[in-house]
Amino acid sequence: QMIPIPWLSLHPEIAIHNSIGDCLLGYDKEIYGIDYQFRKLWEFLKKNDYIKSTFLIFLSDHGEFFGEHGQMIHGNVQYEETIHIPLIIWDFSSGRSGRVNNVVSIIDIMPTILEKLGIGLRKNQRYAYYGKNILNDKNLSESRGIIAEQPKKNGKGDFINLGLITYRTANKKIVLKYTEEDMSYYMINGNKEIELKDDSGFKNEKEAFKSILTRIKESYNIKDATEKTTQLDEEKVKKLKSLGYLH
């Protein structure tokens, strides 16, 4: 079914679409373009005999909405469609293949690469607490939780509240909207998320999440400030709309 929508552009070089069908066609063209470039890279590596010594990572930064949850955007919401991204690692020297069933995050990319290079992370570095080497299964416990976040800033760039933060385990999810008093709870079943009426059964997840929130607030140095409106000229508004950040 072709559903008319007022606007949508996945990237500034793509014309604004008038329907979900047109939008999906544009998105499929982007996927084709990525496939084409990836094939060129792969053929180059094979032709020059680099493939066996290559450590290759393919991932996305976020997903997109194409009418799910009544949304046609990729920001300001943290449903599974936007935060559950592809992540594929080719390590041809390992001689094995498989799927990591525990949750991982893009913050795991850095320690994975460093440890692959034999560098590793010093234990006294604070970010070592979060990032894990994905290729080492012992690092990834079944109870592990990761976060996705969109902090809120004022017109000066100061952090004024936590914004949107999601805490995600293998089958549970907590979504915070701006303050710790506003949390929603979900059960994850495959690609579906089911919102619950209360936090029953989330005791351990809430404690872990609040511990992470404490660190986040310390790192943000959140100020008690009144948000100021930033004036945007027509050109900036047009740019933000083309990127999907404004209606």
Secondary structure, DSSP 8 states (H G I E B T S, - for coil): ---B-S---SSTTS---SBHHHHHHHHHHHHHHHHHHHHHHHHHHHHTT-GGG-EEEEE-S----SSGGG---SSS---HHHH---EEEEETTS-------S---GGGHHHHHHHHTT----TT-GGGGT---TT-GGG--TT--EEEEEEEE-TTS-EEEEEEEEEE-SSEEEEEESSTT-EEEEEEETTEEEE-SS-TT-HHHHHHHHHHHHHHHHHHT------------HHHHHHHHHHTS--
